[in-house]
Amino acid sequence: MRGRQWKTRISVQESHQGRDQSGGGRRRVRVVCRRGRVIPQKRACYDLAVAVRIRDALLEDLPAVGLLAGRLVRLHHDFDPARWMLPDGIEAGYARYFASQLGRQGVIVLVAEDEDDHELLGYAYASLEERNWVELRDACGRLHDVFVIERARRKGLATALLRECLARLTSLGVALVVATAAWQNEQSRSLLTALGLRPTVVEMAKNLA
Ligand SMILES: CC(C)(COP(=O)(O)OP(=O)(O)OC[C@H]1O[C@@H](n2cnc3c(N)ncnc32)[C@H](O)[C@@H]1OP(=O)(O)O)[C@@H](O)C(=O)NCCC(=O)NCCS
């Protein structure tokens, strides 16, 4: 990846909920990314060296996805260790958890993959949530995780991953989508704002022991 010129082509491989992951029934949507902005196009440009594919995570991706999820957990723990837990074996735990979620109705686990060398550049995880009376929140879709490796950042990958999550949630009939960002995570809040999400809740914490 290093030394290669970055692409402006991102393709999104979409499979509808309930279908298997063997490729049956998939339709491909191309997205052209210009100067960090991702714009759906009927026809994409193909004169660049590298391309990224956004697709559903497969079982064989999960060890690598677990590593990225572990980095996300450690990032949050570093923000505020007294608020964000860091259990032992977080990477393997995440891989096991995602393995239990793949293919479930309303669960979306996507990866961004370098089309040339198949390196995993990032992932996103979203799911449906039921009405929650404690939160006074109706049934919704929740964007849980998004992580992009450093050298692939600011190319529109997280935007493409989350836009695909939003498209899937929309096709599932979701009327509301929510996401939580750590107070210190300005890049996350900026990304979510750029995607049209608005601030709604502020969590406060105090450690009593
Ligand atoms: C946050 C993160 C997912 C962004 O991934 P990315 O692929 O670089 O994001 P994009 O290129 O799609 O950026 C889209 C927009 O998000 C915002 N953004 C992204 N990174 C930013 C940063 N470091 N600082 C400020 N804004 C940022 C910008 O508005 C950006 O648009 P622009 O490039 O036109 O200015 C990535 O930096 C990351 O993995 N960080 C660590 C994990 C994390 O914080 N995840 C989110 C919380 S779950």
The ligand as a Gaussian input file, in Angstrom:
#p B3LYP/6-31G(d) Opt

LIG

0 1
 C      -12.700000       8.594000      12.644000
 C      -12.234000       7.730000      11.469000
 C      -13.111000       6.485000      11.412000
 C      -12.397000       8.532000      10.173000
 O      -12.057000       7.687000       9.084000
 P      -11.684000       8.300000       7.657000
 O      -11.797000       7.239000       6.622000
 O      -10.413000       9.022000       7.755000
 O      -12.868000       9.368000       7.474000
 P      -13.302000      10.106000       6.130000
 O      -12.143000      10.252000       5.225000
 O      -14.517000       9.456000       5.593000
 O      -13.667000      11.564000       6.711000
 C      -14.941000      12.137000       6.526000
 C      -15.049000      13.373000       7.386000
 O      -14.911000      13.058000       8.780000
 C      -14.232000      14.137000       9.446000
 N      -12.926000      13.666000       9.935000
 C      -12.329000      12.480000       9.677000
 N      -11.132000      12.412000      10.323000
 C      -10.988000      13.585000      10.994000
 C       -9.969000      14.115000      11.835000
 N       -8.851000      13.446000      12.131000
 N      -10.156000      15.346000      12.360000
 C      -11.274000      16.066000      12.092000
 N      -12.277000      15.620000      11.275000
 C      -12.131000      14.390000      10.755000
 C      -14.046000      15.209000       8.404000
 O      -15.217000      16.021000       8.407000
 C      -13.978000      14.396000       7.127000
 O      -14.288000      15.113000       5.960000
 P      -13.083000      15.871000       5.163000
 O      -11.978000      14.870000       4.948000
 O      -13.766000      16.317000       3.910000
 O      -12.645000      16.997000       6.066000
 C      -10.749000       7.338000      11.615000
 O       -9.980000       8.491000      11.866000
 C      -10.510000       6.339000      12.730000
 O      -10.575000       5.133000      12.506000
 N      -10.247000       6.857000      13.955000
 C      -10.058000       5.980000      15.113000
 C      -11.348000       5.252000      15.489000
 C      -12.488000       6.191000      15.777000
 O      -12.344000       7.235000      16.384000
 N      -13.695000       5.781000      15.307000
 C      -14.910000       6.543000      15.469000
 C      -15.568000       6.269000      16.759000
 S      -16.389000       4.706000      16.817000

